[in-house]
Amino acid sequence: SFEAFQQSWLPLPETDLDYYFSSYARLGIHEDMLKDEVRTGSYMEAIDSSQALFAGKTVLDVGSGTGILCLFAAQAGAAKVIGIERSDVAQKASKIAEENGFGDVISYIQGKVEEVELPVEKVDIIISEWMGYFLMFESMLDCVLLARDKWLKPGGQMFPDHARLYMAGIEDAEYKEEKLGFWRHVRGFDLSPVAELAIGEPLSDIVDAAAMVTESQCILQIDLLTVTCA
């Protein structure tokens, strides 16, 4: 019945932050991240090539999602892997660990980094896929740094331990027309004043290398082992 169907709906989030984290309980966002070959593949390669560091160690994954980084760490020989995940996907992640033979190695804690307690006093390694669009937009860096200050052993490792943001100039008349010229002809109407807003909004997109007209320049560099929140 429709009433029974309604009862299965998730409750509406009370705040914007609740909405942000509840969105990570939806399958689509995890599918997109797992299919991102550059991001997921880079983590897999980095962890797999560092088996000597992970062997026998206790690892913490901040914002673990479906647990792919936890699986990488367990596969690399970690003795214990703990994932912190605020959304309900943590329940599925536990089943995933069991299905892949790591149920005795990987465990998950559902909750906020600021509020949860770990079953260990300190960890040897912290891993996290914390980066947002343009590195810092909607990133989880503050949560990762909090976890570092609370639980990382002196001399412990972080994956990644450095992050860099680069900037370059591009010129692509066709792309510019597609994004800005569109507003001049919308169903027979001129909505060009909106283009002024479009110019100021960042876009996440793939750019043809031929469109770059300047050298790239690093404009932000972060050392995850030493940086602090303002």
PyMOL commands that set and color helices and strands:
alter all, ss='L'
color gray80, all
select helices_A, chain A and resi 2-7+16-25+27-34+37-48+51-54+68-75+89-99+141-151+173-179+181-184+193-200+209-211
alter helices_A, ss='H'
color red, helices_A
select strands_A, chain A and resi 58-62+80-85+106-110+123-127+152-159+162-167+217-223
alter strands_A, ss='S'
color yellow, strands_A
deselect
rebuild
show_as cartoon
